[in-house]
Amino acid sequence: MPEVADRMHHPEFLTGVIAPMFTPVDRSGQLSLPGIHGMVDYLARTGAVNTIFARSGMGQMYSFTATEAVILAETTLAAANGRVNVIAGASGIRTDKIARGGPACVPERYLEQAVRLTQKMEHLGIQAAVHVMPEAYTPREGETTEDAYYRYFRSVHDATNIPLVIYQPGSIRAENRMTTALLSRLLELPRIAGMKVSTSSDDVFVPLADSTRGSSFSLIAGDETYYLKALQQGACGVIGEGCNMWPWILRGLAERFRAGDLEGARRAEADVAAALRVGAGHDHTVLWKQVMMTRGGAFEPFDRNGAAPADPDRVSRAAVDIQRLVAPWLSAD
């Protein structure tokens, strides 16, 4: 089995449980500044969340305007007030997605926005800027996809002085995924700090792990059901919906693994899978907000996708089921 990643060898804010924060909005879908403070306070109080990831996939990153991206990052950082680390999405604005079928995203405009947003994150004091694999940044004539993506990341890197984290969603098309050849080129850039890989496939994760093992590059599991396997391949952290809802289980999984207790780590892995099943049949971001509210979360049960809040009985059952699963893992607090 490959050696476990040395946690001291990676930036502390890219290790452990990294919560892709559910974005607090009001009934009309507008950012709720009090809700952001409430969400950050909730996550900080868990004692198990190491870092908050603002403007994440779970936070509906494609729905943001540039102004909203800055407001969310600034408010999250102020609310954290040093209690937890903060990283933030700084990709350009996907006009084709934010308008749900709107005008096509202009590649050079997308890059310009990414540079400006990353510079703003640096100015605010965000610890790392996260960039989705730039599917919207299409190759120029005579250029390969790999060359285009390298140019994108190199341009952002050279225009800023903040660590950059790459984010590969699970839904990305195969032709737009990170390759080991591209990753090898990016590893030469000193501020390319890590990558979230959302997959449960060894075929996708393992080659990237092999390419970065032994380096300071922080490989992060983006599928919590794969977290144990990712740790075995040298990953140093996890980003998934459960980092908001059951961070204690994920923390326990990593602690058991690092202690050599694979049986305990596998119990945690089974509890993660069971917790995910609790949300079946309802929009997770809304249901989980409602469950978090039963634990004292000070925000509203709305999201930008228009999903209606679950009925009180459904929320109560989910809260009981999740509490039953997390209870054995709270003792580390």
C-alpha positions in Angstrom: 0.0 0.0 0.0 1.4 3.5 -0.8 2.6 5.5 2.1 0.1 7.9 3.7 0.6 11.6 2.9 2.7 13.5 5.4 0.2 16.1 6.7 3.0 18.5 7.6 4.2 18.4 4.0 1.0 20.1 2.8 -0.5 23.5 3.4 -2.6 23.0 6.6 -5.6 24.6 5.0 -5.7 21.9 2.3 -5.8 19.0 4.8 -8.6 17.2 6.6 -12.2 18.1 6.3 -12.9 20.9 3.9 -16.5 21.9 3.8 -18.0 22.9 0.4 -20.3 25.4 2.1 -24.0 25.4 1.1 -24.6 29.0 0.0 -27.2 30.7 2.3 -29.8 32.5 0.3 -33.2 34.0 1.1 -36.5 32.9 -0.4 -35.9 35.0 -3.5 -32.5 33.4 -4.1 -30.4 36.4 -3.1 -27.3 36.0 -1.0 -28.2 36.2 2.7 -25.4 38.0 4.6 -26.8 37.0 8.0 -27.2 33.5 6.7 -23.6 33.3 5.6 -22.5 34.3 9.1 -24.8 31.7 10.5 -23.5 29.0 8.2 -19.9 29.8 8.9 -20.6 29.9 12.7 -22.3 26.5 12.4 -19.4 24.9 10.6 -16.8 26.4 12.9 -18.6 25.1 15.9 -18.5 21.5 14.7 -14.8 21.4 15.7 -14.2 18.9 12.9 -14.2 21.3 9.9 -10.7 22.5 9.1 -11.5 24.7 6.1 -14.5 26.3 4.4 -14.7 26.3 0.6 -16.9 29.2 -0.5 -18.5 29.2 -4.0 -18.2 25.5 -4.2 -20.1 23.0 -6.4 -22.4 22.2 -3.5 -22.9 26.0 -3.1 -24.0 26.2 -6.8 -20.9 28.0 -8.0 -22.3 28.4 -11.6 -25.1 30.6 -10.3 -22.8 33.4 -9.2 -22.1 36.8 -10.7 -18.6 38.2 -10.2 -19.9 40.7 -7.6 -21.6 37.9 -5.7 -18.5 35.8 -5.7 -16.5 38.6 -4.0 -19.3 39.3 -1.5 -19.5 35.7 -0.5 -15.8 35.3 -0.1 -15.5 38.6 1.9 -18.4 37.8 4.2 -17.2 34.2 4.7 -13.8 35.3 5.7 -15.1 38.0 8.1 -17.5 35.4 9.7 -14.7 32.8 10.0 -12.6 35.4 11.9 -9.6 33.0 12.1 -11.6 30.1 13.6 -11.4 28.1 10.4 -9.5 28.5 7.1 -11.2 29.8 4.0 -10.6 29.0 0.4 -12.9 30.3 -2.4 -13.9 29.7 -6.0 -12.4 32.2 -8.4 -13.3 30.8 -11.8 -14.7 33.1 -14.4 -18.4 33.5 -14.8 -20.2 30.9 -17.0 -22.7 33.1 -18.7 -24.1 30.0 -20.5 -24.9 28.5 -17.2 -25.9 31.4 -15.0 -28.5 32.4 -17.5 -29.6 28.8 -18.0 -29.0 28.6 -21.7 -27.8 32.2 -22.1 -25.1 33.4 -24.5 -22.0 31.2 -25.0 -19.1 31.9 -22.6 -16.4 33.9 -24.4 -13.0 32.2 -23.5 -10.8 35.3 -23.2 -13.4 37.1 -21.2 -13.7 34.0 -18.9 -9.9 34.1 -18.3 -10.0 37.9 -17.7 -12.7 37.4 -15.0 -10.7 34.5 -13.5 -7.6 36.7 -13.1 -9.5 39.6 -11.6 -11.4 37.4 -9.2 -8.2 35.6 -8.1 -6.5 39.0 -7.6 -9.5 40.0 -5.5 -9.3 36.8 -3.4 -5.7 37.5 -2.8 -6.4 41.1 -1.7 -9.1 39.9 0.7 -6.7 37.4 2.3 -8.4 34.2 1.2 -5.9 31.3 1.7 -6.3 29.7 -1.8 -8.3 30.4 -5.0 -10.1 27.4 -6.5 -10.4 27.1 -10.3 -12.6 24.5 -12.0 -11.0 22.7 -15.0 -11.7 25.4 -17.6 -14.0 23.7 -20.1 -15.2 27.1 -21.1 -11.6 28.0 -22.2 -11.5 26.5 -25.7 -8.3 26.0 -27.6 -7.1 28.6 -30.2 -6.5 27.5 -33.7 -3.7 24.9 -33.9 -3.7 24.5 -30.1 -4.5 21.3 -28.1 -6.9 21.3 -25.1 -3.9 20.6 -22.9 -2.1 23.6 -24.2 -5.2 25.8 -23.7 -5.6 24.6 -20.2 -2.0 25.1 -19.4 -2.2 28.7 -20.7 -5.2 29.4 -18.6 -3.6 28.2 -15.3 -0.3 29.8 -16.2 -2.0 33.1 -16.9 -3.8 33.1 -13.6 -0.7 31.9 -11.7 1.6 34.6 -13.2 -0.9 37.4 -12.5 -1.3 36.5 -8.8 0.6 35.5 -5.7 -2.0 33.3 -4.0 -2.0 29.4 -3.9 -4.2 27.9 -6.6 -6.3 24.8 -6.3 -7.7 22.9 -9.3 -11.2 21.4 -9.1 -12.2 18.6 -11.4 -16.0 17.9 -11.1 -17.3 14.4 -11.4 -19.5 15.4 -14.3 -16.7 16.7 -16.5 -16.3 15.1 -19.9 -13.5 12.7 -20.3 -11.8 14.8 -22.9 -11.7 17.8 -20.5 -10.2 15.9 -17.5 -6.7 16.5 -16.1 -4.0 14.4 -17.8 -0.8 13.3 -16.2 1.1 15.2 -18.9 -0.7 18.5 -18.1 -0.4 18.0 -14.4 3.4 17.4 -14.8 3.6 20.8 -16.6 1.5 22.5 -13.9 3.6 21.1 -11.1 6.4 23.3 -12.3 4.4 26.4 -11.3 5.1 27.0 -7.6 1.7 28.3 -6.6 -0.3 25.4 -8.1 -0.9 24.0 -4.6 -3.4 21.2 -5.0 -6.4 19.6 -6.7 -9.8 18.3 -5.8 -10.7 15.2 -7.8 -14.3 14.3 -7.7 -14.4 10.6 -8.6 -14.8 7.1 -7.2 -12.8 5.6 -10.1 -9.3 4.3 -9.6 -8.7 4.8 -13.3 -9.1 8.6 -12.8 -7.6 9.1 -9.3 -4.7 6.7 -9.2 -2.7 8.1 -12.2 -2.9 11.6 -10.7 -1.8 10.3 -7.3 1.1 8.5 -8.9 2.1 11.7 -10.6 2.2 13.8 -7.4 3.2 11.3 -4.7 6.1 12.5 -2.7 5.6 16.2 -3.6 4.0 19.0 -1.7 1.0 19.0 -4.1 -2.2 18.5 -2.1 -4.5 15.9 -3.7 -8.0 16.1 -2.2 -10.7 13.5 -2.5 -13.8 15.1 -4.0 -16.0 12.0 -3.5 -16.3 11.2 0.2 -17.2 7.6 -0.5 -13.7 7.3 -2.1 -11.9 9.0 0.8 -10.3 5.9 2.3 -9.0 4.8 -1.1 -7.8 8.3 -1.7 -5.9 8.4 1.6 -4.3 5.1 0.7 -3.1 6.8 -2.5 -1.6 9.8 -0.6 -4.5 12.3 -0.5 -4.5 14.7 2.4 -8.1 15.9 2.6 -11.7 15.5 1.5 -14.3 17.8 0.0 -17.9 16.6 -0.1 -21.4 17.4 1.1 -20.8 15.3 4.3 -18.1 17.8 5.3 -21.0 20.1 6.1 -23.3 17.4 7.7 -21.2 14.7 9.2 -17.6 16.1 9.4 -16.9 14.0 12.6 -17.2 10.8 10.6 -14.8 11.9 8.0 -12.4 13.2 10.5 -12.6 9.9 12.3 -12.0 8.0 9.1 -8.7 9.8 8.5 -7.7 9.5 12.1 -8.3 5.7 12.1 -6.5 5.3 8.9 -3.4 7.2 10.1 -3.4 5.2 13.3 -3.3 2.0 11.2 -6.8 1.0 12.2 -8.2 0.0 8.8 -11.2 -1.7 10.4 -12.2 1.5 12.1 -11.7 3.5 8.9 -13.9 1.1 7.0 -16.6 1.5 9.7 -16.5 5.2 9.1 -16.6 4.6 5.4 -19.8 2.5 5.8 -21.3 5.2 8.0 -20.6 7.9 5.3 -22.4 5.7 2.7 -25.4 5.3 5.1 -25.5 9.0 5.8 -25.7 9.8 2.1 -28.6 7.4 1.7 -30.6 9.4 4.4 -31.0 12.2 1.9 -32.3 10.1 -0.9 -35.5 11.4 -2.6 -35.0 15.1 -1.7 -32.7 17.9 -2.8 -29.7 17.5 -0.5 -28.7 21.1 -0.1 -32.2 22.1 1.1 -32.8 19.1 3.3 -29.3 19.3 4.9 -29.9 23.0 5.6 -33.1 22.1 7.4 -31.4 19.5 9.4 -28.6 21.9 10.3 -31.3 24.4 11.4 -32.5 21.8 13.9 -29.0 21.8 15.4 -29.0 25.6 15.8 -28.0 26.7 12.3 -29.1 30.4 11.8 -30.0 30.5 8.1 -33.0 29.8 5.9 -34.0 26.5 4.1 -33.8 27.8 0.5 -31.5 27.3 -2.5 -31.3 28.8 -5.9 -32.5 25.7 -7.7 -36.1 26.3 -6.5 -36.5 23.1 -4.5 -39.2 23.3 -1.8 -38.2 22.7 1.8 -38.9 19.2 3.0 -41.9 18.6 5.3 -41.2 18.7 9.1 -41.6 14.9 9.5 -39.0 14.3 6.8 -36.6 16.7 8.4 -37.1 15.1 11.8 -36.5 11.6 10.5 -33.3 12.7 8.7 -32.0 14.6 11.8 -32.5 11.5 13.9 -30.9 9.2 11.4 -27.8 11.5 10.9 -27.4 11.9 14.7 -27.4 8.2 15.2 -24.6 7.8 12.6 -22.5 10.7 13.9 -22.9 10.0 17.6 -20.1 7.3 17.9 -17.7 9.8 16.2 -18.3 12.8 18.4 -16.1 11.5 21.2 -13.0 13.0 19.6 -14.4 16.5 20.3 
